[in-house]
Amino acid sequence: MVKSYLRYEPAAAFGVIVSVESNITYDSSGKHLLAPALEKVGVWHVRQGLCTKTLAPSPASRGPSVAVTSIACSPSSSLIASGYADGSIRIWDSDKGTCETTLNGHRGAVTILRFNNIGSLLASGSKDNDIILWDVVGETGLYRLRGHRDQVTDLVFLDSGKKLVSSSKDKFLRVWDLETQHCMQIVSGHHSEIWSIDIDPEERFLVSGSADVELRFYSVKHDLVDGQPVSTTNGTEILNNGDSSAQNKWEVLKLFGEIQRQSKDRVSTASPERDKESAKGAAEVKENGDGDQSTGEEGNIPLGYCPDVFKLLHTLRASKKISSFSFCPITPNNLLRYLALSLNNNMLEFYSIENSGATKSAAIDLQGHRSDVRSVTLSSDSSLLMSTSHNAVKIWNPSTGSCLRTIDSGYGLCGIILPQNKYALVGTKEGTVEIIDIGSGTCLEEVEAHGASVRSIVALPNENGFVTGSADHDLKFWEYQIKQISGQDTKRLTVTNVRTMKMNDDVLVVAASPDAKYIAVALLDCTVKVLQFDELKCKKMFLLALSNTILMSCIHGSVMGVQFVRNTHYMFSVGKDRLIKYWDADKFELLLTLEGHHADVWCLAIGNRGDFIVTGSHDRSIRRWDRTEEPFFIEEEKEKRLEEMFESDIDNAFENRYVPKEEIPEEGAVALAGKKTQETLTASRLNY
């Protein structure tokens, strides 16, 4: 009889406040901020600082985890558009939290999404160099605009949605007439990639920011009524009699001036906003935290130099590098603007902009680590989860994903939770062992344990102590002791080193047998030594030859952690290939491959009963995978993996996404807003 196994499936993902692959934006009410969280969109209540809901694809239609790369909010409804790295676009109803439709048309990652003023049209730009216009009401693609020779970076609607301005890494701006679906103007001037453009609310000025040190401002010319003269590019005048051929000669964008930026880094996002009191200025936030704000004058476009119209209001410096920012659409009467920043260290900051200066009003940072998760460990009853990172230790509820405690710490590389869930031990990169009081959320003591980083810490099965391994070649044995605090009646835990053994090389991993008879030590010289616990004599030594094809072919990347399911011969492994693999150690068979992380997976922990596993990654996420009641068979999984490999080869064959594009006419081109897939190709062959 063929043996069956129980399937593990993704159950929860937490620890990511905001990822850097996409922008942030407020919803139309100004109460919620939409922030990307890898493959999800988090809806954060700004005042409460809580994530009220997450917009994530259903498990049935999700497939491999694909990151969110762009977010846009409809100005007239509760619809939200999110673009993904695979080129798909999902339209969400933020009130219901449901996906209304999925739009497929791009062959590369979606880089920008923009709604028109009434929310009926959606424009999308992508790394495939194309722009697609979508009918939001009809849930269909209208047409594709081609002309850029590199990825599209930003889009702006003009003239009540009749025109569209696009920017690209090819250093050009293009103005598109959406009624005739052609490119009516190409604007050059930047000496490097253009990363962001935006227009003021009255559509008088357009600003563009690039990787050079200049912000370029353009005056916007709108349609004129019949009979009025229109200036052409050569300075002559023609009479506007409704002839479209004459209108095509307009300069929609005309250079108004340039302003030197204070930073030499590329512009992340640019957004002009009108000052309600002075009605003069514009705003800019750069990646290194610099910010300028001013807005234009009422009435006609003023004549003069650009620095006379746009002046620096404030310089805003954030605590870390800025990835994106968004202005709140609803501003209190006592403020000029309310601004949200997403930083590259997984946190959100909010600033109040006044005439006197910019002040930090709030921050969202407790729900995630500032850097990658280096270790995760579960308590003996699997009710608590501890994660370590660069400068903090966090205690989580693994069932709900809520953060219970945050303790300041060193660079934690490993850790364990002691029985009864009162204390925890953390080994740091500085060589110390920190004793954590979980109840109070404080670090009781820092023990100078090693002269180099503590790579591994493992509790002994008899619960009397633990063992640490370090890069200083030492293997140390420790015992627990109760220490009386001087001048107080209370006692607390402390540790004492009882034995030390010198190894030949850096200690990477330490493991103890369940019967406490043997200690296994993995060294940097590719050897594993098995020591007898009582005498600390080497009973066996295994040499891991790097030329062994069996060892080298099982995982595409370094293996960062392995662990057995308790009381079984099943095991899980994680590695730098971003995968979690489920193995049968008796048959040496790969059972299951779990995909979900977006970066290297550093660590894993398995529940006491094996009903779930927890993994931590370089993408700063912590993911829980639950065991289900669904059985599966090895042969079926093998066939499924072969089919996926075959389909991926076919997709790469007909997409040719990296093949240079054919020469495109200067005025651009129009094409259908479709996308070739294996299903469409199969259907076309059947119809033929």
C-alpha positions, 0 to 999 in steps of 0.5 A: 500500500502506498504511504500517504502524508498530511499536507502543510499549507500557509496559515499566517504571515506577520512581522512586515509593516511595510515593504520597499517594493511598492509605494504607500498611499492614503485612501480617499477618507484619509483615515487609513493608510495602504502599505505593501507587505510583501504579497499583501496590502495592509490597511492601517488605521492611522490614529490607532496605529493598527492594521485593521485588515489585509488584502491578500489573494485567496489561497486557491488563486494565489499560487507562488507568492508574488510581491506587491509593486504598486498601489493606487486608491480610487478618488471617488470610491472604495476601490483599491488597485494593487499591481504585482511582480508577475504583471497582474493587477487586482481591484479590491473593495476596501470596505468589504476586503474582497478582490473584485477582479484580476486584470492580466496584461503586462509581461513584467512587474507593474511599476505604477498605477493611476486612477483618473479623477472620477475613478473610471479609468486605470492606467498602469505602467510596467517593466515591459515598457508598456502602458495599458488603459483599463476600464474599471467599470467594465473590468476589461483592458482598453488598449496598450500604449507603446513607445518607451524604450525602458520601464515606465516609472510614473503616470499622470492624467491631464485635462480631465483624463483626456491626456496622459503623461508618462515617465520612464528610465529612458530619460523621456517624458511622453504625452499621450492623447487618449482620444486618438491613442497616440503620442503627441509630445516627447519631452527630453532634458533629464540626463538620467532616469526619470523616477517620478512625476506629479502635477499640482491640483490645478494642473498648471505645473508638472514636476519631474524628479530623476537620478540627477540633481535637478527637479524640472518644472513644466507649465501645462497648456490645456485645450483652447476653445475654437477661434483662439490662437495656439502657439506652435513649437516654432513660435508661430500662431495658428487658428484653432478651428477644431482641426485635430491636426493643428491640435497635435502641434501643441506643446502640452508641456513647456519647460518652466525652470529647474531647481537644484536638489540638496541630495544627489540620490535619485528622487523616490517620489515627487508630489506637488501639494497646494498650501491652503494659507499661502497658496504658494509652493510645492513639495518634494521628499527625497530618499535621504529624508530631505523635503521641500514644500511650496505651491504656485500662485492663483490665476495664470502661470506667473512669468519669471524664474522657477526659484521665484515661484517655488521656494523651499519651505522645510527640510524634513529628515527621517530616521532612515532612508525614505522609500515612499511618502503620501500626503493625507487628503484630509488635513486639519485646519491648524496644519498645512499638510499631514505626511506619511513616510515609509522607511526602508527599515520596516516602519512608518512615520507620520509628520505634521507640516506647519509654517514653523516646521515639520514635527514627527507626530507618530510612528508604527514600528512595534509590529515588526523587526527593523532588519531580517529575522535571524532566529525563531524559537517556540516555547515548550507548549508552543504558546509563545514564539520568540524572534531575534534580530539586529537590535530587539527581541520580540515575543509573539503569539504564534496563533494570532501573530500579535506582538506581545513584548519587545525587548531591546537587545544586541544582535541576536543570532540564536535563542531559547525559551526556558520551561514555564515560559518565564525566561529566555536566553539570547546569544548575540553577535557581540559574544554575550548571552542575554537573560530575558524576563518574558513577563516584564519584557526586560533584559535581566543580565548580559553574561560575557560568554564568548570572545566572538559571536554566539552562533548556537544555543541549545537547552539540555534535555534534563533542563539543568542547563544549556550549551553554547557554541561560538566563533571563538572555537569554544563549546561551553556548558552552562548551569542555571542558578537562582540569585538573590538580589541584594537589598530585595526579597526577590530572586532571579535567574542567572547562569554559570559556566561549568565546562569549556571544550576547545574545538578546531574551528568556528562552531556553527551549530550545536545539537543535543540528543533527547537522552542527553548522552551525546552532543553533536557539533558542526564546525566551519571546516565541514566536519560534524563531531559527536561527543559523549556528554559525560566525558566530552570525548569524540565518539564519531566524526563525519566529514561533509565532502563538498564534492558529494553530488547527493549533498549538493543537488538537494537544495539550490542554495545554502541550507540554513536550518534543519529540524525533525518533527518530534517523535517522527523521522520527518524533517524540515529544511530551510535555505537561501533558495527561499523554500521550506522542504519537507522530507522523509528521513527513512526513505530519503524522499522529498515530500513537499516544497513550501513557497512563500518567502521573498528572500533567504530563509534563516531559521525555523521552529516546529511545534511540540506536536508537529501541527505547525512550523514557523519560519523567519526570513531575510524579508523580515516576515515570520510565517506559520505553516499549519498541518492540514487533514488533506493527505497527499502521495509522493508520486503525485507531488513529483508529477506536480513539480514536473508540470510546474517546471514544464509550464515555467519553461514554456512561459519563458519561451514565448514571453522573451521578456529580456529580448530587445524590443523592435524599433518603435516609431517616434510617435508611439504605437497602440496594441491590444491590452492582452497577455499570452498565457498557456491557456490562451495559446491552447485555446487559440490552437483549438479554435484554429 
